[in-house]
Amino acid sequence: MNAIEKAVSYLNIKSRTKAQVEKYLREKNYEEDDIKQAIKELEEYHYLDDLEYARMYFELGFEKGRGTARIRRELGEKGVDRETVDKAFELLENVPEPYDVAFDIGRKTIENFEIPEDYQQKQKLQAKIVRKLATRGFSGDVAYKVAKELVK
């Protein structure tokens, strides 16, 4: 199986970035020239399109309740360059308000808790919300604002 066929079979499983396909082909011991040619052809036929991949990844991430920072970091880990990530973000038509999304997540996080009267217990509950939101990729400002609003 040549490099293009191998890459297409890899892409048939799920969408991937250019960097992921390059890495995969290197791991399969294809020559650099064959890898470059395969990548070039896959881009020409739009099997590989990091901009579209990033745009869809943002949309999916927002649907899953992830913050912009986390989505950007994950795209970087997948080999999408910052400029492409920025362009993909600009192409989005519906970007949810981070505070609204974070507030819903925070509310769900504490829905089974009774808001304590004790100051230290309130601080612990606020910290729990902030940690949860931070792992989801929301900024510290948004996380603290939501925590304070939910645990008064």
N, C-alpha and C positions, 0 to 999 in steps of 0.2 A: 504494500500500500504506500503510495507516495505521500508527501507532506500535506498536500492540499486535501486529498481524500481523508487522511488521518484527522486533519483539523476540522473538516466538515462533520465527520462522525462525532468528534468531540463537541462541536457546536450544536449538533442535533439533540444532545442531552438537555442543554439549557444555554441561554445567552451567556457570552463571556466577553471579556475585554481583550484588546489586542495583546496586552502584556501577559494575560493568562494563557492565551493560545501560544504565544512565543515560548513561554516557560514550558508548557506541555510538550511542544515539539522538540525543544532542547532535551527534555527528560527522555524522550523517545529516540534520542541520538540522531536526529536529522541534521544535515549539514546547514551551516548558517545561510548559504546562498539559497538553498531550498526553502528554508524558513522564511527568508525575506520575500522570496517570490510567492510563496503561499499566502503570506500576510497581504501582500500587494493585491493579489487576485481576489482574495476574500473581501478586501475593502472596496475594490472596484465593483463587485457584485453585491455589495451591502450586506454581506454575511457578518462582517465586522464593522461596527460603527460605535466608537466610544461615546460620542456625543448623545446618540439615541439611547445607548445603554444607560448612561448617567441620568438622562431625563426620566427614563422609566424607573430607574432605581430610586430617584427622589420621590416619584409618585407612590411607589410601593412602600417606601419607608414612611411617608406621611400617613398612608393608610394604616400602617402598623403602629402609629403613634410615636415615631422616632423624631428626634429633633434634628435640625439642620446640621449641627456640628457632628453628630454621630454619623449621619449619612455621608457627609463630606469626608470624614475620616475613613469610613469603610470603602468609599470609592478610591481614595488614595491607596489604601491597602491592596485594592484590586488592580492597581497600576494605572488608574486614570489620572492624567496630569491636572494640576490645579486650574489651568486656563479652561480646559474642557469642562471641568466641574462647574466653574463660574458661568460659562456659556449655557450649560444645561439648566442651571438654576434660573437664569434670565429667561429661558424659553418657557418656563412653567407658567401656566395660566392661573392655576388655583393653588396658592401657597397658603396653608392654614396659619392662622395667628398663633404664634408659639405659646402665648399666655393661655389662650383658650384650650389648646390641646393639653398643655401641662396641668391646667386646673382640673380637667376631666380625669387625667391619670392620677393626680394627687387625691382627688375626691374618692376615686375607686380604691386607692391604696388604704385609706383610713375609714372606709364605709362600715367596717365591722368593729371599729374602735369607738369607745366613748371618749369624748374630749375631756381630759383630766383637768381638775382644778389646780393641782400642784404645778408650780412654775417649772420645776425640773422635769416633770413628766411631760409637760407641754413641749419643752425644749427637745426632749428625746423623740417625741412624735414628729415635730417639725424636722428634725435631723433625718428621720426615716424618709419623709417625703422628699427632702432635698437629695438624699442619696439615690432614691429611686429615679428622680428626674434627671440627675446628673448622668446616670448610667444610660438613660434614654437619649442623651445628647442635647439637653436643654442647658442654656446658659445659667450661671450662678445667680444672676439678677432675677431671671424668670423663676427659677426654683425657689429662691428665698421669698420672693413676693407671693408666690402661690402658697408656700408653707405658712407664712404669717397670716394670710387671708383665711386659710382653712382651719388653722389652730389658733384661735384668738383667746 
